[in-house]
Amino acid sequence: MAHVKLYIPGPVEVSEKTFKAFSSPMIGHRGQGFKDLYAKIQPQLQQLLSTKQLVYLSTSSAWGIMEGAIRNLVGKKVLNCMCGAFSDKWFDVSKRCGKEAEALQVPWGSPIRAEDVDQKLATGQFDALTVIHNETSTGVMSPIAEIAALKKKYSDVMFIVDSVSSMTAVPLQFDALGIDVLLAGTQKAFALPPGFAVFVCSPAALAKAATAKDRGYYFDLVEFQKNAEQNMTPSTPSIAHTYALSAKLDEFFAEGLENRYARHRKTNQMTRDWAARHGFTLFPEKGFESLTLTCVNNGAKPGGRVVDVAKLQKLTKDQGFLIDGGYGKIKGTTFRISNMGDETEGTMSQLFAAMDNAMKQL
Ligand SMILES: *Cc1c(COP(=O)(O)O)cnc(C)c1O
C-alpha cells in the first residue's frame, strides 16, 4: 500500500535520510562508540537549547519525563496549568503519582497567562508547576517567557515545562528562561520516530531530586546527570534513536537554527492563509496561535465555515496526505494541520493543493 504522508501533529513524517541513520549497526552502550556519539551530540543539544547544563536522552515517550519530573520534584503540592488535552492529563498524572495537585484550568483555546500563575503561586502552597508551552490539542502557544519570568519571584518552585511540539521549531533558551525542566519527545518537531525524549534540568532541580524519596530508578534525574557526565544513559538507550538524533542535529545546523525557525513561521503562515482562504477561523484565542500546527475552528467556536471533517480528511487521504480530525472533546469541531519537522513551502503547497481539491468535492 502506498504511504500516506503525515501532516498530523505527531508523529510527523520521518525522512528516508533519518531512517537510514536510525538503522545504523548496533554498538555497545557502555563502549567508546556510544560515548563518542553522545559526546558529539551533547554540544549540539546544548547549543539548540542555549544551555550549559548537560542534555539528557531518555528512552521513553515524553510522558515518561512528564511523570518522572513529578516524582522527582513535587514534595508539597504541584500546580498543573491546564488548557487542553495534554496539560489537563498532567493533573491526572500528578494525582496518580500520589501527589497533592491543584488545577489552574482555562478554557480550551485560551493560553496560560502569567498573572493567573502568579496569583496561584502567591498562596505559597506550591513547590512545583507544570506548563505546556505548545498545547498540541488546541494549537495554543502560551507565553512561556512571561511565565518563566515568575521564577525570579518564586525561586523555590520547580518550573517544569513541556515543549514537546515546539522544541527545535521556535527558540527556547533554557538557561535564560531560568526554568527547571524542559522536555520534548522526538516524534513531533524533531521529526524522528516516536519512543525517545530529550530533556534538560537546572542545578536546583538536580539538588531537589537528590532529596526526593520514592523517585524510582528509570526516571531518576540524579542518575541521568551522573551518567551524562560519562556520556552515557542510566539504562540501555535506543541507540537507533541516538544515531537518528545525531543525523537530525547535523541537518538543523546545516540549515541554521534561525533559518529553521523562519521556515516554521513561513509554513505556519501558509496554513493560516489556507484556512482563511476557505472561510475558516482558527480555534486559538487571537495572538496565541501555535507556530508548529494550526488548529482550525470548525464549529467549536462561533464564526467561520463548518465542513464535514471526516469527509475532508478522507478526500485528502485518498490523495496521499493525512491531516488530523481534531483531538479529544474538540474532535470534528476542529481539525489540525502540522507544519513541524522537515516541511517546506514546497511540501506544504502539495498538501494545500490536495486539500483545495478535497474542498471542491465536499
Ligand atoms: C504528543 C504530546 C505529548 C505526549 O507525548 P507522548 O509521546 O505520547 O508521551 C505531551 N505533550 C504534548 C504537548 C504533546 O504534543
The ligand as a MOL file (V3000), in Angstrom:
LIG
                    3D

  0  0  0     0  0            999 V3000
M  V30 BEGIN CTAB
M  V30 COUNTS 15 15 0 0 0
M  V30 BEGIN ATOM
M  V30 1 C 2.3950 14.4700 21.9930 0
M  V30 2 C 2.4740 15.2710 23.2280 0
M  V30 3 C 2.6940 14.6990 24.4850 0
M  V30 4 C 2.7460 13.2290 24.7170 0
M  V30 5 O 3.7430 12.6100 24.0720 0
M  V30 6 P 3.9100 11.0030 24.1350 0
M  V30 7 O 4.8750 10.7730 23.0730 0
M  V30 8 O 2.5650 10.3940 23.8580 0
M  V30 9 O 4.3910 10.6990 25.5040 0
M  V30 10 C 2.8160 15.5310 25.5640 0
M  V30 11 N 2.7200 16.8530 25.4480 0
M  V30 12 C 2.4950 17.4430 24.2720 0
M  V30 13 C 2.4010 18.9350 24.2040 0
M  V30 14 C 2.3610 16.6730 23.1310 0
M  V30 15 O 2.1310 17.2800 21.9510 0
M  V30 END ATOM
M  V30 BEGIN BOND
M  V30 1 1 1 2
M  V30 2 1 2 3
M  V30 3 2 2 14
M  V30 4 1 3 4
M  V30 5 2 3 10
M  V30 6 1 4 5
M  V30 7 1 5 6
M  V30 8 2 6 7
M  V30 9 1 6 8
M  V30 10 1 6 9
M  V30 11 1 10 11
M  V30 12 2 11 12
M  V30 13 1 12 13
M  V30 14 1 12 14
M  V30 15 1 14 15
M  V30 END BOND
M  V30 END CTAB
M  END
